[in-house]
């Protein structure tokens, strides 16, 4: 067992802890006692970290902090799946709330409701085991770049999200939009089974053939039902390299660009599932007016890309760059979403608001562009942008919307538009301004969508949305989720990330 605090280590080596010594080390109540207890029940490879320890800040770092800073008295870095259950049991027996962290990129304000709790950090559970030609077993702390790099030598790949630096399981539980979704479905659709620790600390397995109701709920609302310690996903063969065009357009071209994008997914138009679109409204440098950037990518040769790229080239972009022979191991980095991307780094107050749209309202895009222009002129908000994801829906829509808890709006609407704001520090005025930008940009992108029709992507939700806005508006679906919540987590232990029930 690693106890990562020199002061507390010295104290715990003593036969007696006097009151003065305890007062010297504790920042939250009873941390020394809790640390000592956890040392006794966990393995030598686990780590118990207290606020005074040298690795405390790195252990609790999130992409969204300090804006999002759950209140921890202690952090436990588990070394085995069994230790997750042991820590949950200990927390329950001692009346301590807990929060499980895999990659640390959830940005919902509801996370701030945790006070004086235990962080259960999963990063040591970062294994990938190829089981056969079609599946792999993945540890609950695995990041996306780790899964990609481990499968690549086998000529295989799994459906993962855009940013390599986030966890696999976090985005997956809320759908997992992906470059590969038009070919294979959401990341969630490739989930075969899960090993899960329940709210009472017991471990079980859920799949389509065992504990089917729990498996149904986990797929779309899993953050409310347990800790996924490992899971099996489908893998797919790598059959080609990627080719992509990247275009840059000005504000004056917004109407024609977004009309073209709308037409790609509007009947009777069809798109080859090997193609996807990824866009940004982003400033090219400090205090510079934003540009509209779009990448059109093909899971295949450049010759397959030319016909699809022709309409974008016909709009006379200010630049158009063709990149070919990109391996699957490098495609995320080539798209600017590798593991060193600023947008996914820790401690940047990451704030986002992902919304699902059937089509872009060009008047709303103009409003968003104007807001982004004003924001880019403010030096407090470097690297802020609007992310525009449109990966195609062929395989996504082949899945029955009733087969899992995931809100059907996620499968019906092809566009995921996300204001993404970063700032440095914890100044209250800056935080308040960031919240204003986030709301105004979201409202602009929602232009023309009735309030009752709004849908937020659970992985990018702010925490201010209603339950139906996140988990779907069908009453039967919400009733079933609430009933299953009562069955599997009656005391609502898992309530800090976008809770189904308060």
N, C-alpha and C positions, 0 to 999 in steps of 0.2 A: 504494500500500500504506500502510495506517495502522498504525503501530507504537505501541501505546498504553501507553507508559511513558517519561516524560521522561528519566529517568536512563539507561535502556537506549538510547533514541534518540541521546543524546549520545555514548554509547560506540560505537554502530554507525557514527557519522559519522567516527570516528577511524580512521586507517589501521592502528593497532596496538591490540589489547586487552591490557593488561598484567594479570598475575595478580591484583594488588590490586584493580583495577577490577572484574574479573569476580566476585571474592569479595564485593564490595560490593553487587552487584545480584542475585545468584542466591539463590533460596530452595530450588529443587530443582536437582539436578546438571545442568549443561550448558544451562541455559535460554538464556543469551546466544547460544551457537552455534546452538541449535535455532531461536531467533527469527530470527537472521540468515539461516539457510538458507531458512526459510519465506518471509521477505520476498522472497527472490530468485526463488521459484517461483510466488508468488501475484500476483494482479492488484492495481492501485492501490486498488480498492474493497474489498478484503478487509482484515481487521484481525487483527493478531497481538498478543495481550494477555498480559503477564507479571504475576506476582504483585505486583510493586511498582507496577503501573500504576493510575491513578485509577479505571478502570472494571473492575478485576479482580473486585471483589465482585459487581457487577451482572451481569457476564458469566457467572459460575459459580453464580449464585443459582438455587435450586430451591424448589419448594413444600415439600419435605421436609427442607431443611437448616436447621440444622447436623446434625440426626440422620443424614441421608444426605449425606455429603460425599466424593464420589470424589476421589482424589488426583491433581491436575493439576500439571504443571510449566509448562503454557502453554495458552492458549485461542486457537483460530483461528475467526474468524467469516468463513466462506467467502462469496464474492459470486457465484459461479457453480457450476453443477453439476459442471463439469470440475474445479474446485478441490477438491471432495470427493475425487475419485480421486487427485489430485496429493498431497493431504495423507495419504491412506491409504498411497499408495506410499512417501512419505517416511518415515512411521512404520514401515512394514515394513522398509525398507532400513536403518533405524537401530535396529531392535529396540525400538521404543517402543510400548507399548500405547495404545489410543485408545478414546474413547467418543463417540458421536454424540448430540447433544441437539437436540431440536426445540422443545418447549415447556418442558421441565424439570420435569415433574410426576410422573415415575416415582418410586415410593417404596420399591422393593425393597431390602432390606439387602444384596443381592448387588452392588449398585452400589459399595458401599464397598470391594470387592476391588480396584478399580483404584487403583494407586499410581504416582505419578510419570509420568502419562500425558499425552496430548494430548486436550483437548476439541475436538471439531469441532462448532461451533455453526451451526445451519442457519437462524437467524432472517431473514437477508437473502434467503433463497429463499422469499419470502412472496407469490408471485404467484398470481392466479386468472385463467384465460383461458377464456371461454365458447367452446367449439368448435362447437357446434350446438345444436339444440333439446333434446338429450338428454344431453350430456356436457360436462364442464369439465376442463381441465388445471390441476392444483393443485401449487404448489411445496412442497417438503418441509419448509419452515419456517413454513407458514401456520397461523395459529391459527383456532379455530372461528368466532370472531366475524368474522374477516376474510372467511372463505368465505361466511358467511351474508349479510354486508353487501354483498359483491360480486355475489352471485347475485340478491339481492332486487330490484334495479332491472330485472332481466330477467324478473321474474315466476317465478323458478325457486328451487329449494332442493335441497340434498343432505342425506343422512342424516348427522347429526353427533351427538355426545354431549351430555350435559346441561350441562356447564360451558363457557361461551364462551371462557374464558381459556386453556384447554389447547390443545395442537396438534390438528390434524385427524388426522394420520397415526399418532400414537402410539396413541390409543385404537382407531383403525380396525384396526390390525394384530392386535389381540386380540379383535375382534368389533365393538366400538363400539355399546353399548346406546344407544337413542335414543328420543326422543318419537315418531319416525316409524317405528319398526321394525315395528309391526304392519301398517303399510300397505306398506312397501317392503323390509323385511328389515333386518338389522344394517347399519351403515356398511360393514362388510367385504363384504357381499353386493353392494354397488354399485360395487366396485372393478373397473375394466375392464382396466387395464394399469398397470405400474409401470416407471419408469426407475430402475435400481438399480446402485449401485457394490458390487462383490463384495469379498470379503476380500483378494483379490490386487490391488485397485485398479482393475480393469477395469470399464467401464460396459457394461451390457446392458439389454435390455428383456425383460420377462416378461409373459405374458398367457395366456389359455386356448388360444391358437393358436401361441405361440412360447415355448419353455422352460417347457412346461406343468408339469413336475415342480417347478421352482423356484417357479412361481406358486402351485402347490398348497401348498407349504410356507410361503410367505410369508403366506398367508391363515390366520392362526391362531398362527403361531410366527415371524413375520417378523423380530422383533428378533434372532433367531439367525442370519440369513442374509444380511444386507446393509444398505446405506444407501439408503433410498428418497429419491431426490433430487427426483422429481416423479412424478405419477401422475394417471390419468384416472378420474373417477368419474361415475356416472350422476346426472343431475339430474331433478327432478320439478316439475310445475307447482304454483304456489300458487293454490288455487281458492277459498279462504275465509279468514276470520279465526278466531282461537281464542276459545273461551269456557271459563271454569273456575270451579269452586267450590273454596273452601278451607275445610276443617273443622278444628276443634280439639276434642280429646277428653281426658278425664282418665284416670288410671290405672284407675279403677273400670270404665271402658268398654272396656278392652283386649280382653276375651273377645268381646264382641259386634262390635267393630270388625274384629278380625282374622278372626273367623269369616265376616263379610261379605266381606272381601277374599279369603279362601280360596275362597269360593263362586263368585267371579267367573270364575276360571279352572279350576274343577272341572267335568268332564263331569256332566250334559249341558249345563251353562250355556255360552252363547256370548257373546262381546262384539263390538261393532262395532269394526273396526280403527281407526276414527278417535278412539277413546277411550284414555286412559291414566291410570294412577294413580301419584302420586309422594308418598311419605310421609317423615316425620322423627319421631324421638323426640328432642326438643330442648328445652332450657331457655329460657324467654322472657326471662330476665335473670339477672344474677349471683346465685348461691346460691338460685335459685328452682327448685322441683320441675319436672321436664320435663313437657311436654304431648305428646300424639300428634297430629301434624299430617298431614292428607292433602289433596292436591289432586286433584280429578277434572277432567280436561280433555277438551275435544272440539275437534277440528279442524273446527269448524262453528259454527252459530248457537246461541244460548242455548236456543232451543226444542228443539233436539236433545239438550240436556244434562239437561233437567228430569226425564225419566223415569229416567235412570241415577242422578241425584242423589237421588231420592226415598228409597231405602233408607238412605243416609247421613244424610239429614235426619231420618229416623224414629228414629235413635239419639239424638236430642237433643244435638247437639254444643254445647259452651259458646259457640262462635261459628260462623257460616257466612257466608262472603263470596262474592258472585258478581261476577266480572269478565268483561266482554264486549268484543267487537271488538278483540281483541289481535292485532296483526299478527305475522307470522312473524318479522319483524326484532326484535320485542320480547318474544316468548314466554319466552325463557330468562331475561331480566331480571325479567319478571313472576313467574316461578317462584322467584326468589331465586337464580338461577344465572348472572347476567350477568357481564361481565368484571371487575367490581369486587367479586365475592363473596370474602369472607374465606377460605372453605374452599379456594379455588384460588390464594390469594395466595402470594408467595414468602417464605421464611424463617420459616415457622410450624411447622416440625418435623412437617409433615403425616404422619400414620401411619394407614393404613387396612388393612382386611382384608375384601375383598369375597367373598361366598360365594353360590353358586347353590342355591336351595331350590325344591322342588316345592310346598310349602305352609308356612305359618307354624305352628309349634308354640306354642300360646298360653301354655303353662307357660314355655317358653323366652323368649317375649316379656316375660312378667312378670319373669323373672330379669334380662333385659337392661334393663328399665325400672328395676329396683331398683339395678342397677350404675350406670346413667346418673344416677340421683338422687344417689348417693354421689359420683360423679365431678363433677357440676355444683356440689356444695358445696365443692369444692376449687378455690381461686382460681388454681391453677397451670394449669388446663385450661379456659380460656374458649373458648366457641364450639365445643366438642366435641359430637358428636351421633351418632345412628345414622340412616343414609340407607336408605330403603326404596323401591326402584325396581321397578315392575311395569307395563311398557309395552304388554303384549300380544304374542302370538307368532304371529299368523296368517301373515304373509309370511315370518317367520323359519323356520317349520316347513315351508314349501314348498320349501326348499333341501335337497338331498340331503346328509346329514351326511358322506358319503364324498367329496363334491366338493372338499373343502378340508381343511386340517390342523386347523382349529378343533375343539376337543373337543366331542363330540356333547352332553355334559351342558349345554353353553351353550344349545343349542336346545331341549332337553327340559324344562328347569326355568324357570318363568316369573318367578321372584322373584330379585332381586339385593339382598341385605341387606349393609350395609357399616358397621361401626363406623368413625367418622372422628374422630381425636383430634388436637388441636393444643395446643402449649405453647410457651412462650418460653424462649430461652436454651439452654444446653448443660450444665446441671447433671445429674450422673450419677444422683442419687436420683430426680429428676423423670423422666429418661429411663427408668429402671427401672420406675417406677410406671406410666408410659404403656404400657410393654410388657405389664405385668400387666393393665391395663384392656383393652387390645386383645385379649389372649388370652381373658380371662374373658368379654368381650362376644361374641366370636366363638363360644366354646363354648356360651354361652347360646342364641344364635340357631341353632346346630346341634343343639339339643336334639331327641332322637329320631332323629337321622341317624347311622347306623353309621360308624365311622372309615373303613372301606373304601369308603364311598359319598360321602365328602366331595368337593366340587369347589370350587376357588377360581378366581375370575375373574382372568385373567392380568394385566389392567391394574391391578387393585387388590390383587394378591397381596403378601404380606409378605416373601417370600424364605425363609421357614421351611418351606414346603410341599414335598412330594415332587413329582418330575416328573410322575407319573401324575395327581396331584391337580390339576395345572395344565393339562397338555396332553392329558388323556384316559387312560382305563384300558384301552383296547383295545390288545393287544400288537402287532397288525399296524400300527396307526397309529404307535405309538412306534418300532417297528422301521423303518418307512419314513422317519420323521423323522430318526432317527439315521443311516440310510444316505444320505439327501440332505444331511445336515450334513457327512458325510465327503466327499461329492462337491463341495459348493459352498464349504465352509469347513473344509478338512481340518486346519488349524492352530488352529481354534477361536478366531479373532480376536474374533468377536462372542459373548462369554461373560460379559458383566457384568450383563445384565438377564435374570434368571430363565433361566439356561442350560439347554439340553437335555442337554448333556454337560459333565462337569467337566474 
